[in-house]
């Protein structure tokens, strides 16, 4: 990936202040996918594309009772896995990615999810967002998980001007120490869902408003 951009001391101070504020505002922050193993998280992050974590959690309660390992997914009968994940949307494409990834896990990794970025990116349907999520949550390898919330909130906060996830990832990695990367990603998800929504963001109620340079933020109405 490209070299990280240089950040001014003033901007780093603002980033640290926001991090501390989000720590206080969202003390229960965590990954909102309910997984019990690296394989489960891998499957769930594939399913979560263009789908809510809440829906994925519901679907996977039964899915993981039926499919207990990589071989079960790899050998799923045509149409069966598709039907089991239908409510997550784009089920044909997601089922193909899951089957092919699990076949590769069986062929090259003894059915286990690897713990390196390069190996994860070899798996069909796995990009840096999914790989960073799996590495951060399951292997304690920090990474910035650039989903739709992270992209939107980080742009509004002025931490990046990019829309390309790889460039956003690089910009954000320059702002915090490595051990904060994964948890910062979760803060963006929680904040994006609670206040900094895509439509009608609740700027007047946002504790980060004083640190936010977004020109479109709503002004607090006079009493």
Beta strands, then each sheet from edge to edge (+ up, - down):
end
